Amino acid sequence: MFRAPSQANLPHLHTLLNDIHGDIDQIARHLGISASTLRKYRAQGQAPRSVMLALFWESTWGRMTADAVAFNHAAAHAALAESLKRQNKHLMAQIERLEAELAHTEGHAANAPIFRVG
């Protein structure tokens, strides 16, 4: 249901900050907090969950997670499209067979190839 990792599965704050390119001022500006607040979080080794999640999605781990989800969805949709193509091909062949049978049933009911009575 949720794509974000639980608190226990998030990398450590220092790891996230070291993974993101840019200095503390740039990262803090991106997060919408002051650089001193981010330095305080770094010194404490922890930050609020909202900050941790924002950093996670900007890190290598977050981008890889998003890429994996996108790839899996694309693969599933491609498989579905191939399945629907095969089903469409089968149904088109069935229609051609029925139309051919219909052409050979002159003088009979139009639904004779489908419904045989007696």
C-alpha positions as CSV (number, residue, x, y, z in Angstrom):
1,M,0.0,0.0,0.0
2,F,2.7,2.5,1.0
3,R,5.8,2.9,-1.0
4,A,7.8,4.8,1.6
5,P,10.0,2.6,3.8
6,S,9.2,2.2,7.5
7,Q,11.4,4.1,10.0
8,A,13.3,0.9,10.7
9,N,14.2,0.5,7.0
10,L,15.4,4.0,6.3
11,P,19.1,4.5,6.0
12,H,20.8,6.6,8.7
13,L,20.6,10.4,8.4
14,H,24.4,10.7,7.9
15,T,24.2,8.1,5.1
16,L,21.4,10.0,3.4
17,L,23.1,13.3,3.7
18,N,26.4,11.9,2.4
19,D,24.6,10.3,-0.6
20,I,22.9,13.5,-1.8
21,H,25.1,15.8,-3.8
22,G,25.1,19.4,-2.6
23,D,26.1,21.2,0.5
24,I,24.1,21.6,3.7
25,D,22.7,24.9,2.6
26,Q,21.4,23.6,-0.7
27,I,19.8,20.5,0.9
28,A,18.2,22.6,3.7
29,R,16.8,25.1,1.1
30,H,15.4,22.1,-0.9
31,L,13.8,20.8,2.3
32,G,12.4,24.2,3.2
33,I,14.2,24.4,6.5
34,S,17.1,26.5,7.7
35,A,20.7,25.2,7.4
36,S,21.2,25.5,11.1
37,T,18.2,23.2,11.7
38,L,19.7,20.6,9.3
39,R,23.1,20.9,11.0
40,K,21.3,20.3,14.4
41,Y,19.6,17.2,12.9
42,R,23.0,16.0,11.6
43,A,24.7,16.5,15.0
44,Q,21.9,14.6,16.7
45,G,22.0,11.9,14.1
46,Q,18.2,12.0,13.7
47,A,15.5,14.1,12.0
48,P,11.7,14.1,11.8
49,R,10.2,11.4,9.6
50,S,9.1,14.0,7.0
51,V,12.7,15.1,6.6
52,M,14.0,11.5,6.5
53,L,11.5,10.6,3.8
54,A,12.3,13.7,1.7
55,L,16.0,12.8,1.9
56,F,15.3,9.2,1.2
57,W,13.5,9.9,-2.1
58,E,16.3,12.2,-3.2
59,S,18.9,9.6,-2.4
60,T,20.2,6.7,-4.5
61,W,18.0,4.3,-2.6
62,G,14.8,6.3,-3.2
63,R,15.6,6.8,-6.9
64,M,16.3,3.0,-7.2
65,T,13.0,2.2,-5.5
66,A,11.1,4.5,-7.8
67,D,12.8,3.1,-10.8
68,A,12.1,-0.5,-9.8
69,V,8.5,0.2,-9.2
70,A,8.2,2.0,-12.6
71,F,10.0,-0.9,-14.4
72,N,7.7,-3.5,-12.7
73,H,4.6,-1.6,-13.7
74,A,5.9,-1.2,-17.3
75,A,6.7,-4.9,-17.5
76,A,3.2,-5.9,-16.2
77,H,1.5,-3.6,-18.7
78,A,3.6,-4.9,-21.5
79,A,2.7,-8.5,-20.6
80,L,-1.0,-7.5,-20.4
81,A,-0.8,-5.8,-23.9
82,E,0.8,-9.0,-25.4
83,S,-1.9,-11.1,-23.8
84,L,-4.6,-8.9,-25.2
85,K,-3.0,-9.0,-28.6
86,R,-3.1,-12.8,-28.5
87,Q,-6.7,-12.9,-27.3
88,N,-7.7,-10.4,-30.1
89,K,-5.9,-12.5,-32.7
90,H,-7.8,-15.6,-31.5
91,L,-11.1,-13.8,-31.5
92,M,-10.5,-12.4,-35.0
93,A,-9.8,-15.9,-36.2
94,Q,-13.0,-17.2,-34.6
95,I,-15.0,-14.4,-36.3
96,E,-13.4,-15.3,-39.7
97,R,-14.4,-19.0,-39.2
98,L,-18.0,-18.0,-38.3
99,E,-18.3,-15.7,-41.2
100,A,-17.0,-18.4,-43.5
101,E,-19.5,-20.9,-42.1
102,L,-22.2,-18.3,-42.5
103,A,-21.3,-17.8,-46.2
104,H,-21.9,-21.6,-46.7
105,T,-25.3,-21.7,-45.1
106,E,-27.4,-20.2,-47.8
107,G,-31.1,-20.7,-47.0
108,H,-30.5,-21.3,-43.3
109,A,-30.9,-19.1,-40.4
110,A,-28.2,-16.4,-39.8
111,N,-27.4,-17.8,-36.4
112,A,-27.2,-21.4,-37.7
113,P,-23.4,-21.7,-37.3
114,I,-23.7,-20.7,-33.6
115,F,-26.9,-22.4,-32.6
116,R,-27.7,-25.8,-34.0
117,V,-31.1,-27.2,-33.1
118,G,-32.0,-30.8,-33.4
